[in-house]
Amino acid sequence: MSVNERVELAHNAVGRAVPTMVNGKPQIPFLGAGRYQPRGRKAAPAICSNKDYPDSGDKRVADLETALRKCGLRDGMVISNHHHLRDGDKVALMALEAAAGIGVKDLMWFPSASFPSQKNAIELMEKGVIHHIEGSMNGPLGDYCTQGKMRGMGVLRSHGGRYQAIQDGEVHVDVAVIAAPTADFFGNADGSHGKSACGSLGFALADSIYADRVIVVTDNLVPFPCVPWQIQGNNVDFVVEVESIGDPAKIVSGTTQITRSPDRLRIAEMVAQFLRSAGIMRNGFSFQAGAGGIALAFVEYLKQMMKEDGVKARFVRGGSTKFLVELLQEGLTDYILDGQTFDLDGVKSIASDPRHVATSPFTSYNYHGKGNFASLVDAVVLGATEVDVNFNANVVTHSDGRLLHGIGGWQNCLFAGCTILALPSFRDRIPVIVDEVTTMTGPGEMIDVVVTERGIAINPRRADLLDAVKGSKLPVRPIQDIKAEVEKICGKPARPKLGDRPCAVVKWVDGTVLDTVWQVS
Amino acid sequence: MSSAVETTPPHSAEAGHWGKEVRSDVHVAFEARGGGGIEIVLESRVAPYFGTAILEQTRQVLDELGVKHARVAIHDEGALPFVIAARIESAARRAGAALGKRSLPEQHPLPPPSQKDRLRRSRLYLPGSEPKYYINASLHAPDAVILDLEDSVHRGEKDAARILVRNTLRAVDFGSCERMVRINQLPLGLEDLAEVVGESPDLILIPKVEEPEQVREADRMIGEIKARHEIIRPIWIMPILESALGIENALAIATASENVAALTIGLEDYTADLGVVKTAEGRESQYARARLVNAAHAAGVQAIDSVFSDVADAQGLRRWAEASRAAGFEGMGCIHPGQIRVIHEGFQPTALEIEKARKIVGAFEEAQNRGLAVVSLGSKMIDPPVVQRALKLMERAKAMGVIS
């Protein structure tokens, strides 16, 4: 039977019942933001010797199966992938199927995120090739997990949390398979060139440093040296050349679209007005916004206001899109610090403009470091599926408990100077502001502002922000007021009954357990 | 003579919409039965949260409609209760059940009655069969919302749209927006009135008015329904002139009833009637527009302009609105919330106008205080109409939030 048949639970600092043991490893319940400070030393990869690698630098092998064999892939090992190719990725399934081909069982698959096109991983779980997945799951994979069909427990980590888990030795990667839009035979690899270009390759950095064995898979092999190299060949064991690593149409979008919904545009404009009124939008400031419809529209409104007020940013954080690239080109920001690249304009820019810089979860998000960029950002605009009256928010599950999204960089971004959730107040009659979130993904103490089309709620902990916008025309209201208004429109939703068996856990950025995803009946 | 066919109403019918692209609506398939009570089949994208509530509401609505035996299949796309009720009622009526009965949603308190000469810079069109636009319409702060039963509603959907608009008037909070309804051309529009007037819309737009009698006919019917429902608040009328004859009869139409608050113009139909091309500059309708403005002012009602149909062209809209204000119009229609702000800016008095009006009003107040019959500013005597205009401009500017 399943390993999570009998699980001991403990209540953590935010009152959530969480397993004390996950996939055979003891866990620390969330102690509160900034409370858990582990001692000790980081994980370290084994010492290698050049003697074992060809002096010619040519590490090519015939195919993935050969590479996996040479890596010594065995039952029960951990195999990892990055998700920079998003829904267009072909390499992860190629690697898992190659593993199946050599008869390996019970792998832990450790992607930096999974996508709907990888739903064949379900078959591999059914066949016993994959034991369980630690990484974001949604769509069919998410349902497989929340229906309790996976043999192990799912572990959801933020991008920074994944780096932290590898670096701290919580997850040891045996074999990392890294899809590379361009590479040389030595294993130097780059994401911003080639027919399958995706921009940054930052999500693969930790894997390339800490995994025992590293395989680079490319469909654009160039003569040494591959310049620039985002992945250093010195960390790479084997290089495999394939026809195609992904479907370019699904790797990046041709054009990213701004929302057309008048309500969402209103939200976007209110967010920009908030930054302006609160004095956050000032010379030398910085911000981060994702690639969702509201976030893109926000950038457009903010850009207009920056021009009107003669304000320039020092840096903006990507997820980069055409809209950030335009800011850079029009001199409204000095730099783009880019974690992932969403559209063709972004890819073109990162490949050609030295002010458009690829970053990694190490520089941007890792909490167990000597600081990271996330806390240097003045304001961040994020989404959520639910937020409660105490400003706790959920991004991973639907209100009915089914897995919907990965955490992505969301948790890491909460460390910005001003954290803003930009949300419609209800979706399909389902109110977004609730009494208590289904799955806690971010503690309310770190969420400052909730902007809906019906008004702006500021966390009472942020008296400074309340003061800053006092006297402005912004519709600032208590969060309970907005909630009551929406419930009057929609009715108060029934709370779906969740099961009592954990099927996944949500980690906080420090590796402690923030909440549990329960099996859905 | 053809043989009389005895028509029996159908026993099953449908109403509403469902599908992947549909939001905030619901599809209801109603099948009347001879016995066996009520059977409800529910499929809803919000079932875990509102499944029980929807089933309960369905039973209640059927009960109010007097339906005892039926099979009702509901395919819900997150519709709000006032929409669910409207769709069930429409399906039941189409199936020949529930005749003469209504199921009204919970009443949202009515806003204060609308003033005859209130600000009407912008009226946002809301199609009478698209409920997803209603709830948040007032957040975009048009001066009015206009629930449309005419051009945006398919011929076969008029009955359902009427019921939906009636429920919307009753249940939806439109904030400080004036609640307008555009009915269909008479005589079909009279059926619209029968359904919606009981819910106290603030203003009825009557399309294609050509004769004053048409206004009087609608006005009489509104009066009768008001009396029956004991409604004492005003329901204003805005005739839409969209033909050569209508334009020629503008003054008679504007004075046909005390309840006419404004005249407006429909340029698509007007240019078609003339057999000319409708252009962006609108030279072909200059006469009609000028005539309408003149008639409206002669009758002491507002002149309201048509819509500007290129949603993407904010600059063109701004120019149109400014020209429209300069020609004597007080507002226009909008077909997208994004047009509202531009229109409001276009119909805003300039700083220079405000300054001048402020001086005149100051002089007027001083004359009043000193008991003088003649108002003068510096060496110039100010005529009473000029004073009146200045007072009105200041009052409007205040209502627009331009001055405090």
Interface residues (C-beta under 8 A of the other chain):
Chain A: P262 D263 L265 R266 S399 D400 R427 D428 R429 I430 E453 R454 I489 C490 G491 P493 A494 P496
Chain B: R23 S24 R45 V46 P48 Y49 F50 G51 T52 A53 E77 G78 A79 L80 P81 I135 N136 L139 H140 D173 H336 P337 G338
